Amino acid sequence: MTNDWEQENKVVMTKLPREDFVKLKRICEREDKKINKKIRELINQEINKTHGVAVEGKLRKFFIPSENRVVEMVEVGEDE
């Protein structure tokens, strides 16, 4: 029997040139992170940078008098 966590994740594999792997390993050592964790972070950063993060909420406009500008923000409700 598999749990929900296993069903939501997929394995991604790639081959790296030795020089790139050595650089990645040094970064991981410097940040005290495991290679898989760092790879997940880098993939998420790239996906979010390119495609953004989907959120649900109410679009609100706010006027900031000190800056004389209007900003739009999405007001996100708390999970119940």
Backbone torsions as a table, in degrees:
resi	resn	phi	psi	omega
1	MET	NA	131.7	178.1
2	THR	-102.9	149.9	177.7
3	ASN	-92.5	172.3	-177.2
4	ASP	-60.3	-36.8	-177.1
5	TRP	-60.6	-42.5	-179.5
6	GLU	-67.0	-34.2	-178.3
7	GLN	-73.8	-24.5	-177.2
8	GLU	-84.2	-17.0	-175.1
9	ASN	-104.4	147.9	174.8
10	LYS	-126.8	149.9	-179.8
11	VAL	-90.8	134.4	176.8
12	VAL	-121.2	130.7	-179.3
13	MET	-127.1	151.2	176.1
14	THR	-153.2	161.6	174.5
15	LYS	-104.8	137.2	178.3
16	LEU	-118.2	145.2	170.3
17	PRO	-61.8	149.6	-176.4
18	ARG	-53.2	-40.8	-179.2
19	GLU	-62.1	-41.5	179.2
20	ASP	-66.6	-39.4	178.7
21	PHE	-64.3	-40.9	178.6
22	VAL	-62.4	-42.6	177.6
23	LYS	-61.8	-45.4	179.2
24	LEU	-61.1	-43.0	-179.7
25	LYS	-62.9	-41.0	177.8
26	ARG	-63.1	-42.8	178.3
27	ILE	-60.6	-44.9	-179.3
28	CYS	-63.0	-41.4	178.4
29	GLU	-64.5	-42.2	-179.5
30	ARG	-63.9	-37.9	-178.5
31	GLU	-91.5	0.5	-179.2
32	ASP	54.1	50.3	179.3
33	LYS	-128.1	153.2	174.2
34	LYS	-76.7	154.2	-176.9
35	ILE	-58.8	-44.5	-179.1
36	ASN	-61.2	-40.3	179.6
37	LYS	-63.9	-43.7	-179.3
38	LYS	-65.0	-40.7	178.5
39	ILE	-62.6	-43.2	177.3
40	ARG	-59.6	-43.8	179.5
41	GLU	-60.8	-44.9	-178.6
42	LEU	-65.3	-41.1	178.2
43	ILE	-64.0	-45.8	178.8
44	ASN	-62.0	-40.8	177.8
45	GLN	-60.7	-44.6	-178.2
46	GLU	-66.8	-43.2	179.3
47	ILE	-63.7	-46.4	-178.3
48	ASN	-67.7	-34.6	178.8
49	LYS	-66.1	-40.6	-176.0
50	THR	-83.6	-41.6	-171.6
51	HIS	-114.2	-7.4	-178.9
52	GLY	74.0	-178.0	-179.8
53	VAL	-119.5	128.3	-179.8
54	ALA	-74.0	130.8	175.6
55	VAL	-133.8	153.0	175.9
56	GLU	-117.3	137.9	178.9
57	GLY	171.9	-168.1	-177.5
58	LYS	-104.4	125.6	178.6
59	LEU	-74.0	125.4	-179.2
60	ARG	-128.1	147.4	176.3
61	LYS	-110.3	137.6	179.2
62	PHE	-128.0	136.1	175.3
63	PHE	-97.1	128.6	178.6
64	ILE	-108.6	100.2	-174.8
65	PRO	-60.1	-39.9	-177.4
66	SER	-63.3	-26.0	179.0
67	GLU	-106.9	-3.6	-179.6
68	ASN	50.8	50.5	179.2
69	ARG	-148.6	162.5	178.1
70	VAL	-110.9	135.2	175.9
71	VAL	-121.3	147.7	176.1
72	GLU	-106.9	136.1	178.3
73	MET	-137.9	153.2	174.9
74	VAL	-98.6	121.4	177.4
75	GLU	-87.9	115.9	-175.6
76	VAL	-102.2	128.8	178.7
77	GLY	-76.6	159.7	178.3
78	GLU	-79.2	149.7	176.9
79	ASP	-66.8	142.6	178.8
80	GLU	-103.8	NA	NA
